[in-house]
Amino acid sequence: MSRRTRTQLDRAAYAERLRAMWIGACIANWTGLRTEGVRTERPFFTDADWGKPLGRDGARIDFVLLDPCLADDDTDIEYVYLHLMTEAGTLFLSPEQIRDGWRAHINDFIWVSNRRARDLMERGVLPPATSDPALNPESLQIDAQLTTEIFGALAPGMPDLALRMADLPIRTTARDHAAHAAQFYVLLFSLAATVDPEKPRREEIVRIVREARSYLPDASEAADVIDFVLSAALSVEDPEDWESVRDAIARRYQEQAPAHGFVYRGFTESAINLATGTLALLLGGGSFRRTVQIGTLAGWDSDNGTATMGSLVALLGGMAELRRAFPGARLSERYRIHRTRPTLPDRLPEDSEAEDTFAAMSGRMVALVDLAVREEGGQVEPTRWVIARRASSPGTAAPHGPPPGP
């Protein structure tokens, strides 16, 4: 019998953190989009470029606050998964449920491995074969890293369960180190619930990065990336000197990749974007503003890691963190999913500009957290969850074999 520890989590407080998670993801996503693919080799952006019109199509590099918040691929596929799980009342989507959900709702605004997987589904291929490298040569790209973090948030403080829930969605589009990178993100979102608010957030972030990394096979390229960035980030004398770490990332995983046993596959590949996302999280120090700034300026596919880590920091700090980042600003409560996924239900029929609210999305997630807590042998009470967490062994994340059972 596996050893378990028990912790408590306030339901209302966590619901508010989930709401902040979605808002933070949208702000970070649309801020990062201003530099997506603009700097994929030297010269890279620096802090001095913040506020200048150097982004895509001359856009000013600055925070983007929209009302309503618009769907994009950093949030809309996870929204589809939330819809499918809510409708089915399950934590574990089957290959057929994923295929049917993608065919019904995920048809446009998808690229690279997501596009390949969707085309394969139309030919009758079911996940996880949709990420088979023989069928999907894009399976080492970034796609699963921006579509599956929600499973970690749905299993707060239960990382093993989070991995089981996310396994098939990850392997819908990713294999090998790209799948490990997505698992790392899922683990971070699950471990966010274990962060002690009484301790320095920067130190707690380092702790959960190390714990999430411990689940990955040491031989994985994703493990190499995380180890390298963590070591470099902890070695800089000035915690604001993220640029030197980014330049070291470029040397190791792009400019001198073959010498280190790697292949640089373009600006949307998994490894280099895992590196910049991890960089933004570690040297952002737990500040939403700073994390998003670093992610946006870091280069390559800069909206994706920025959205993920901005979302994670918002999950850590809740609405208070977002209000601290934008004092006096009106943060939108509305979400326009029909921008990219028009076949999903309109939950705000009286609002011509949006179809859902972040509070309502959070509420649907809380209902799934109830299922997750019970799945792991915990207790669901009116005001709190008593969470049971099983002890884990290092290197247990393994996306190559058959999916773990529920």
Secondary structure as UniProt FT lines:
FT   STRAND          4..10
FT   HELIX           11..32
FT   HELIX           33..35
FT   TURN            36..38
FT   HELIX           47..49
FT   TURN            50..51
FT   HELIX           56..58
FT   STRAND          69..70
FT   TURN            73..75
FT   HELIX           76..88
FT   HELIX           95..105
FT   HELIX           112..122
FT   TURN            123..124
FT   TURN            127..128
FT   HELIX           129..131
FT   TURN            133..135
FT   TURN            137..140
FT   HELIX           143..146
FT   HELIX           150..153
FT   TURN            156..157
FT   HELIX           159..171
FT   TURN            172..173
FT   HELIX           176..191
FT   HELIX           192..194
FT   TURN            197..198
FT   HELIX           201..214
FT   TURN            218..219
FT   HELIX           221..235
FT   TURN            239..240
FT   HELIX           242..250
FT   HELIX           251..255
FT   HELIX           257..260
FT   TURN            267..268
FT   HELIX           270..284
FT   TURN            285..286
FT   HELIX           288..298
FT   HELIX           302..325
FT   TURN            327..328
FT   STRAND          334..336
FT   HELIX           337..339
FT   TURN            342..343
FT   TURN            349..350
FT   STRAND          356..357
FT   HELIX           358..375
FT   TURN            376..377
FT   STRAND          379..380
FT   STRAND          384..390
FT   TURN            394..395
//
